[in-house]
Amino acid sequence: MNDLKTAEQFYQASLENLNKANELHEKMEATERKTVALFSRFIDGTKSISGDVEFAARDNLKAIQSRDILAVINSITAMTLDMPKPFLAVCYAGSAINSFDINVWNPSDKDSLNDRLNGNLILDKPSALEDALSLESQLAEFIIEIKDKTEVAA
């Protein structure tokens, strides 16, 4: 009987976590759409293509890649909202140097002052999208690992 009650509690907790994840995902998508809309204003859509089609295609490709990078950064930012306690996550955007940084640490861990996760993206680099996806994976793995440890300890 105890096992059934435990399984039922685990099931209910899983449903709650799934609902929270769906809510966060919906919020992330809404923020992503707003971010893309905002940054698409900076893309000059009035360029004349009569000159060189190759340059226009290259500019369009850069704009698409930039949107993809911004979508990944938006996802990273949304994931920090689900950071398990007691960890803190801080994101920095450097407009002057076109960069994005994230630091994750445990303020209650006095033995280690080092960040548990430290990421830096330079958005002008050719590998910026791959770097952003890698950072997103690292953050997701970190959050999953910490949540698993918390559930096992509970």
C-alpha positions in Angstrom: 0.0 0.0 0.0 2.9 2.3 0.8 4.4 1.7 -2.6 1.2 2.6 -4.3 0.9 5.8 -2.4 4.6 6.7 -3.2 4.0 5.9 -6.9 0.9 8.1 -6.9 2.8 11.0 -5.2 5.6 10.6 -7.7 3.1 10.6 -10.6 1.4 13.8 -9.2 4.7 15.5 -8.8 5.7 14.5 -12.3 2.5 16.0 -13.7 3.1 19.2 -11.8 6.7 19.4 -13.1 5.4 18.7 -16.7 2.9 21.5 -16.4 5.5 23.9 -15.1 7.8 22.8 -18.0 5.0 23.4 -20.5 4.4 26.9 -19.0 8.0 27.8 -19.1 8.3 26.5 -22.7 5.3 28.7 -23.7 6.8 31.7 -22.0 10.1 31.0 -23.7 8.4 30.8 -27.1 6.5 34.0 -26.5 9.7 35.8 -25.4 11.5 34.3 -28.4 8.9 35.7 -30.8 9.2 39.1 -29.1 13.0 39.0 -29.3 13.0 38.0 -33.0 10.4 40.8 -33.8 12.5 43.3 -31.9 15.8 42.3 -33.7 14.1 42.0 -37.1 13.5 45.7 -36.9 17.3 46.2 -37.0 17.5 44.2 -40.2 17.3 46.5 -43.2 14.6 45.0 -45.4 14.7 47.9 -47.8 18.0 47.0 -49.5 17.9 47.0 -53.3 18.7 43.6 -54.7 19.3 45.1 -58.1 23.1 45.3 -57.5 24.4 41.9 -56.4 22.1 39.0 -55.6 24.9 37.1 -53.9 25.5 39.9 -51.4 21.7 40.0 -50.6 21.6 36.2 -50.1 24.7 36.4 -47.8 23.0 39.2 -45.8 19.8 37.2 -45.5 21.8 34.1 -44.4 23.6 36.2 -41.7 20.2 37.6 -40.5 18.8 34.0 -40.2 21.9 32.8 -38.4 21.6 35.8 -36.1 18.0 35.0 -35.3 18.9 31.4 -34.6 21.6 32.5 -32.2 19.2 34.9 -30.5 16.6 32.1 -30.2 19.2 29.9 -28.4 20.2 32.7 -26.1 16.5 33.3 -25.3 16.2 29.6 -24.5 19.2 29.8 -22.2 17.7 32.8 -20.4 14.4 31.0 -20.0 16.1 27.9 -18.6 17.7 30.0 -15.9 14.2 30.8 -14.6 14.0 27.1 -13.7 17.3 27.0 -11.9 17.1 24.6 -8.9 17.7 26.2 -5.4 20.2 27.2 -4.0 21.9 27.9 -7.3 22.0 31.3 -8.9 22.3 32.1 -12.5 23.2 35.5 -13.9 23.2 36.4 -17.6 25.1 39.4 -19.1 24.7 40.9 -22.5 27.5 43.0 -23.8 26.2 45.2 -26.6 29.6 47.0 -27.1 31.4 43.8 -27.8 28.4 41.7 -29.0 28.7 39.1 -26.4 26.6 37.0 -24.0 27.8 35.5 -20.7 26.2 33.3 -18.1 27.5 32.4 -14.6 25.9 29.7 -12.4 27.1 29.3 -8.8 26.0 28.1 -5.4 26.2 31.0 -2.9 25.8 28.7 0.1 28.9 26.7 -0.9 31.6 28.5 1.1 34.3 25.9 0.1 34.2 26.7 -3.5 33.9 30.2 -4.8 34.2 29.0 -8.4 31.3 29.1 -10.8 29.6 25.7 -11.4 29.0 26.8 -15.0 30.6 29.7 -16.8 29.8 30.4 -20.4 30.8 33.1 -22.8 29.6 33.7 -26.4 31.0 36.1 -28.8 28.2 36.6 -31.3 30.5 37.8 -34.2 32.4 34.5 -34.3 31.7 32.2 -37.1 31.1 29.4 -34.6 28.7 31.4 -32.5 25.6 29.2 -33.2 27.5 26.0 -32.3 28.9 27.7 -29.2 25.4 28.8 -28.2 24.0 25.3 -28.7 26.8 23.8 -26.7 26.2 26.2 -23.8 22.5 25.5 -23.9 23.3 21.7 -23.7 25.7 22.3 -20.8 23.1 24.3 -18.9 20.3 21.7 -19.5 22.6 18.9 -18.4 23.5 20.9 -15.2 19.9 21.6 -14.3 18.9 17.9 -14.9 21.8 16.7 -12.9 21.0 18.9 -9.9 17.3 18.1 -10.0 18.2 14.3 -10.1 20.5 14.7 -7.1 17.8 16.6 -5.3 15.1 14.0 -6.0 17.5 11.2 -4.9 18.3 13.0 -1.7 14.6 13.6 -0.9 
